[in-house]
Amino acid sequence: MSESNERSLILVLLAIVLPPIAVLLKAGVGLQLLLSILLTLLGYIPGMIHALWVVLKT
């Protein structure tokens, strides 16, 4: 498994378990992180979906 695939797998797992942390690692501090925190506070599922979207978009 290449390093890129390993990083992607770790980010996907983090997006499922701790959505804002995955967004922080992928996008850094900014609007996406604030949105992820807000969505996670409003409901775990919306936060997780947003984090997966951020991690998996190209």
N, C-alpha and C positions, 0 to 999 in steps of 0.2 A: 504494500500500500504506500502510495507516495505521500509526501509531507502535506501537499495541498489537500488530498483526500482526507487525511487524518484531521487536519484543521477544520475542514468542512463538517466532518462527522461530529467533532467536539462541539462546534458551534450549533449544530442542529440539536444535539442533546441538551446543551445549555438553553437553547430557545424553548425547549419543552419544559425543562425543570425551573430555570431562572431566566425568564424572558428579558428583563432589562440588562442583565449581565451580558447576554449574547449580543444584544444591540450595541452596548457599549464597546465590546471588543470588535465588532464589525464596522460600526459607523462612527464611533467616537462620541464625544460629548457634543450634543447639539439638539436640534428639533426632534430627530428620530428617537433619541434617548428619552426626552421629556414626554413624547407621545407614548412611548412604550411603558414608562412608569405610570402615566395616567390611565392607560388602558388596563394595565395589570391591576391597579387599585380598583378600578370600576368592575373588573371581572377577570378572572384568570384566563379564561378561554380567549377573549379578545386580545389580551396582551400576548398570549402565546401565538396566536395567528399572525399578529403584526410582527413579532420577532422572527417567526419562520419566514415571512415575506421578506424582511430586511436581509436575513442571512442567505436566502436562496436566490434573490434577484441577482442578475449578472451585471 
